[in-house]
């Protein structure tokens, strides 16, 4: 006998459960998205952390769900027409372009059924692009109220028009390094970067990568059995791939035509814009849709295009 669940449950459409063309990994990500609901400040890294998966694995699952029509993502723009947060729409049934003009039967996260003649019923989950939302987005992310000193930092960031992409990277870096995360920690990171002349998201990512490599290398030397070995190898691999792709692009080395299809997708966020554009051209020419989508997503997140 199966016990009936009456409270604290999440409704999942039978369609995706029975869909044999959707991988189990993608179904788990879909279920988690439905579980988190419309108020969750969504980020791939945060979802990966909750599921105990890698960011690359979650990103791959999201692309699969998008290809199958169970989610739709689109880039929003801020008041200055610059690329802002990424929004996700989660559908009960596979979505097609013609569905917008047809009457569709949908069900929201609370289980309420309704009919809409204009659009598919959606659940919009926001990317963690804090300054484009409001202070409550930070509080949801931290799962607590901001302290008065943190609110002052927030207001200063707004007044100084600090790049929200740098804030996002600084938050993620401090979350990785610290048990107790505050805006004071994030602000200190941003000030340190400014002092060193680090003003772009790619420069910030590369600074973090180098620091992570050197730090974990030191820990590994202190204790060869440390978990830092894994981090050090991962950071070292990314540094090697980054350097190789930059060199091959600069020297017009034909090796880039093969390395572009072997390199880890995570290396994209460390590459200069011209190298990333060159990879996009290769992926388009060879119809590598998975890498093409990931490279384009990185381009819109890290560069003003």
C-alpha positions as CSV (number, residue, x, y, z in Angstrom):
1,X,0.0,0.0,0.0
2,X,1.3,3.5,-0.9
3,X,0.7,6.1,1.8
4,X,-1.2,9.2,0.6
5,X,0.8,12.4,0.9
6,X,-1.5,15.1,2.2
7,X,0.8,17.9,3.2
8,X,4.2,19.3,2.3
9,X,4.2,17.9,-1.2
10,X,5.1,18.9,-4.8
11,X,2.9,18.1,-7.7
12,X,4.7,16.8,-10.8
13,X,3.0,16.3,-14.2
14,X,2.7,12.7,-15.3
15,X,3.8,13.7,-18.7
16,X,7.5,14.2,-17.8
17,X,7.5,11.2,-15.4
18,X,6.5,9.0,-18.3
19,X,8.6,10.7,-20.9
20,X,11.2,8.1,-21.9
21,X,13.1,10.7,-24.0
22,X,14.0,12.7,-20.9
23,X,17.0,11.4,-18.8
24,X,16.6,10.7,-15.1
25,X,19.1,13.5,-14.4
26,X,17.0,16.0,-16.2
27,X,13.8,14.8,-14.4
28,X,15.5,15.3,-11.0
29,X,16.4,18.9,-12.0
30,X,12.9,19.6,-13.2
31,X,11.4,18.2,-9.9
32,X,13.8,20.4,-7.9
33,X,12.8,23.5,-9.9
34,X,9.1,22.7,-9.2
35,X,9.9,22.1,-5.6
36,X,11.6,25.4,-5.1
37,X,8.7,27.4,-6.5
38,X,8.4,30.9,-8.0
39,X,10.1,32.8,-5.2
40,X,13.4,31.0,-5.3
41,X,16.4,33.1,-6.4
42,X,17.6,30.6,-8.9
43,X,21.2,29.9,-9.9
44,X,22.8,26.9,-11.6
45,X,25.5,26.8,-8.9
46,X,22.9,26.9,-6.1
47,X,20.8,24.2,-7.7
48,X,24.0,22.0,-8.2
49,X,24.9,22.5,-4.5
50,X,21.4,21.4,-3.3
51,X,21.4,18.4,-5.5
52,X,25.0,17.4,-4.9
53,X,25.8,17.6,-8.6
54,X,28.3,19.6,-10.6
55,X,27.4,22.8,-12.2
56,X,28.2,21.3,-15.6
57,X,25.8,18.4,-15.0
58,X,23.0,20.7,-14.0
59,X,23.6,23.0,-17.0
60,X,23.5,20.0,-19.3
61,X,20.2,18.9,-17.7
62,X,18.7,22.4,-18.1
63,X,19.6,22.4,-21.8
64,X,18.0,19.0,-22.2
65,X,14.8,20.2,-20.6
66,X,14.8,23.2,-22.8
67,X,15.3,21.1,-25.9
68,X,12.5,18.8,-24.9
69,X,10.2,21.8,-24.3
70,X,9.7,21.4,-20.5
71,X,11.4,24.7,-19.7
72,X,12.1,27.9,-21.6
73,X,14.8,30.4,-20.7
74,X,15.2,33.9,-22.0
75,X,17.6,36.8,-21.3
76,X,16.1,40.0,-19.8
77,X,17.5,43.5,-20.1
78,X,17.8,46.2,-17.5
79,X,16.7,49.8,-17.9
80,X,19.8,50.6,-19.9
81,X,19.1,47.8,-22.3
82,X,22.0,45.8,-21.0
83,X,21.7,42.0,-20.5
84,X,20.3,41.3,-17.1
85,X,19.1,38.2,-15.3
86,X,18.1,35.0,-17.0
87,X,14.5,33.9,-16.5
88,X,13.1,30.4,-16.6
89,X,9.6,29.3,-17.5
90,X,8.6,25.8,-16.3
91,X,5.9,24.0,-18.3
92,X,3.6,21.1,-17.4
93,X,3.7,19.7,-20.9
94,X,6.3,20.1,-23.7
95,X,6.0,23.6,-25.0
96,X,6.0,24.5,-28.7
97,X,6.0,27.9,-30.4
98,X,2.3,27.5,-31.5
99,X,1.1,26.9,-28.0
100,X,1.0,30.6,-27.3
101,X,-1.9,31.1,-29.6
102,X,-3.9,28.1,-28.4
103,X,-6.0,27.6,-25.3
104,X,-3.9,25.6,-22.9
105,X,-4.7,23.7,-19.8
106,X,-2.1,24.3,-17.1
107,X,-1.5,23.8,-13.4
108,X,0.5,26.1,-11.1
109,X,2.8,25.1,-8.2
110,X,-0.1,25.2,-5.8
111,X,-2.1,22.7,-7.8
112,X,-4.7,25.2,-9.0
113,X,-5.9,24.5,-12.5
114,X,-6.7,27.3,-14.9
115,X,-7.2,28.1,-18.6
116,X,-5.4,30.9,-20.3
117,X,-6.1,31.9,-23.9
118,X,-2.9,33.9,-24.3
119,X,0.1,32.1,-22.7
120,X,1.1,28.8,-21.3
121,X,0.9,28.8,-17.5
122,X,4.4,29.4,-16.2
123,X,6.6,29.6,-13.1
124,X,9.3,32.2,-13.4
125,X,12.5,31.5,-11.5
126,X,15.0,34.4,-11.4
127,X,18.7,34.1,-11.8
128,X,20.6,35.4,-8.8
129,X,21.4,38.8,-10.3
130,X,20.9,40.7,-7.2
131,X,21.0,44.4,-8.1
132,X,18.4,44.0,-10.9
133,X,15.9,42.6,-8.4
134,X,15.7,44.1,-4.9
135,X,17.1,43.7,-1.4
136,X,14.8,40.8,-0.7
137,X,16.6,38.8,-3.3
138,X,19.7,38.9,-1.1
139,X,17.7,38.0,2.0
140,X,16.2,35.0,0.3
141,X,19.6,33.9,-0.9
142,X,21.1,34.3,2.6
143,X,17.9,32.9,4.2
144,X,18.0,35.8,6.8
145,X,17.4,39.5,7.1
146,X,20.2,41.9,6.1
147,X,21.9,43.6,9.0
148,X,21.9,47.5,9.1
149,X,25.6,47.6,8.0
150,X,24.8,45.3,5.1
151,X,21.9,47.6,4.0
152,X,24.3,50.5,4.0
153,X,26.6,48.5,1.7
154,X,23.7,47.7,-0.6
155,X,22.7,51.3,-0.9
156,X,26.3,52.3,-1.6
157,X,26.6,49.7,-4.3
158,X,23.4,51.1,-5.9
159,X,24.7,54.7,-5.7
160,X,28.1,53.8,-7.1
161,X,26.4,51.6,-9.8
162,X,28.7,48.6,-9.0
163,X,28.6,46.0,-11.8
164,X,26.0,43.4,-10.6
165,X,27.9,40.7,-12.4
166,X,31.0,41.3,-10.3
167,X,28.8,41.2,-7.2
168,X,27.4,37.9,-8.2
169,X,30.8,36.4,-8.7
170,X,32.1,37.9,-5.4
171,X,29.1,36.3,-3.6
172,X,29.7,32.9,-5.1
173,X,33.4,33.1,-4.3
174,X,32.8,34.0,-0.7
175,X,30.1,31.3,-0.4
176,X,32.8,28.8,-1.6
177,X,35.4,30.0,0.9
178,X,33.3,30.8,4.0
179,X,30.8,29.2,6.4
180,X,29.4,32.6,7.4
181,X,28.6,34.8,4.4
182,X,27.9,38.5,4.8
183,X,27.9,41.5,2.5
184,X,30.9,42.8,4.4
185,X,32.9,39.8,3.1
186,X,31.6,40.5,-0.5
187,X,32.3,44.2,-0.2
188,X,35.9,43.5,0.9
189,X,36.4,41.2,-2.1
190,X,35.0,43.9,-4.5
191,X,37.3,46.6,-3.0
192,X,40.3,44.2,-3.3
193,X,39.5,43.6,-6.9
194,X,39.2,47.4,-7.6
195,X,42.5,48.1,-5.9
196,X,44.2,45.5,-8.2
197,X,42.5,46.9,-11.3
198,X,40.1,43.9,-11.7
199,X,37.1,45.5,-13.3
200,X,35.6,42.8,-15.6
201,X,33.8,39.5,-14.8
202,X,36.4,37.5,-16.7
203,X,39.3,39.1,-14.9
204,X,37.5,38.3,-11.6
205,X,36.9,34.7,-12.6
206,X,40.6,34.3,-13.5
207,X,41.7,35.8,-10.2
208,X,39.5,33.4,-8.3
209,X,40.8,30.4,-10.4
210,X,44.4,31.3,-9.7
211,X,43.8,31.8,-6.0
212,X,41.9,28.5,-5.8
213,X,44.7,26.7,-7.5
214,X,47.5,28.2,-5.3
215,X,45.5,27.7,-2.1
216,X,44.6,24.1,-2.8
217,X,48.1,23.4,-3.9
218,X,49.4,24.6,-0.6
219,X,46.9,22.5,1.3
220,X,47.7,19.5,-0.8
221,X,51.4,19.9,0.1
222,X,50.5,20.1,3.8
223,X,48.3,17.0,3.7
224,X,48.5,14.9,0.5
225,X,45.4,13.1,1.6
226,X,43.4,16.3,1.7
227,X,40.2,16.8,-0.4
228,X,42.1,19.8,-1.8
229,X,43.8,17.4,-4.2
230,X,40.6,17.2,-6.3
231,X,40.2,21.0,-6.3
232,X,43.8,21.5,-7.2
233,X,43.7,19.1,-10.1
234,X,40.4,20.7,-11.4
235,X,41.7,24.3,-11.1
236,X,45.0,23.2,-12.7
237,X,43.2,21.6,-15.7
238,X,41.1,24.7,-16.3
239,X,44.2,26.9,-16.2
240,X,45.9,24.6,-18.8
241,X,42.9,24.5,-21.1
242,X,42.5,28.3,-20.8
243,X,46.2,29.0,-21.7
244,X,46.1,26.5,-24.5
245,X,43.0,27.9,-26.2
246,X,44.3,31.5,-25.8
247,X,47.7,30.6,-27.3
248,X,46.2,28.6,-30.2
249,X,43.8,31.4,-31.1
250,X,46.6,34.0,-31.0
251,X,49.0,31.9,-33.0
252,X,46.3,30.6,-35.4
253,X,47.3,27.1,-34.4
254,X,45.0,24.5,-36.1
255,X,45.0,22.5,-32.9
256,X,42.2,24.8,-31.7
257,X,39.8,23.1,-34.1
258,X,40.1,19.9,-32.1
259,X,40.8,21.3,-28.6
260,X,37.6,23.4,-28.9
261,X,35.6,20.1,-28.8
262,X,37.6,18.5,-26.0
263,X,37.9,21.3,-23.5
264,X,35.6,21.4,-20.5
265,X,32.6,23.8,-20.8
266,X,33.6,25.3,-17.4
267,X,36.6,26.9,-19.1
268,X,34.4,29.3,-21.1
269,X,34.1,31.8,-18.3
270,X,37.9,32.3,-18.1
271,X,38.4,33.2,-21.8
272,X,38.7,36.6,-23.5
273,X,35.9,37.7,-25.7
274,X,37.7,37.1,-29.0
275,X,38.6,33.6,-28.1
276,X,35.0,32.8,-27.0
277,X,33.7,34.2,-30.2
278,X,36.1,32.1,-32.2
279,X,34.9,29.0,-30.4
280,X,31.3,29.9,-31.1
281,X,32.1,30.1,-34.8
282,X,33.6,26.6,-34.6
283,X,30.6,25.2,-32.8
284,X,28.1,26.8,-35.2
285,X,30.0,25.4,-38.2
286,X,30.1,21.9,-36.7
287,X,26.5,22.0,-35.3
288,X,27.7,21.3,-31.7
289,X,24.5,22.7,-30.2
290,X,25.4,21.8,-26.6
291,X,28.7,23.6,-26.6
292,X,27.3,26.4,-28.7
293,X,24.5,27.1,-26.2
294,X,26.9,27.1,-23.3
295,X,29.4,29.4,-25.0
296,X,26.6,31.8,-26.0
297,X,25.2,31.8,-22.5
298,X,28.7,32.6,-21.1
299,X,29.1,35.4,-23.6
300,X,25.8,37.1,-22.6
301,X,26.6,36.7,-18.9
302,X,30.1,38.0,-18.9
303,X,30.3,40.4,-21.8
304,X,28.1,43.3,-22.9
305,X,27.0,42.1,-26.4
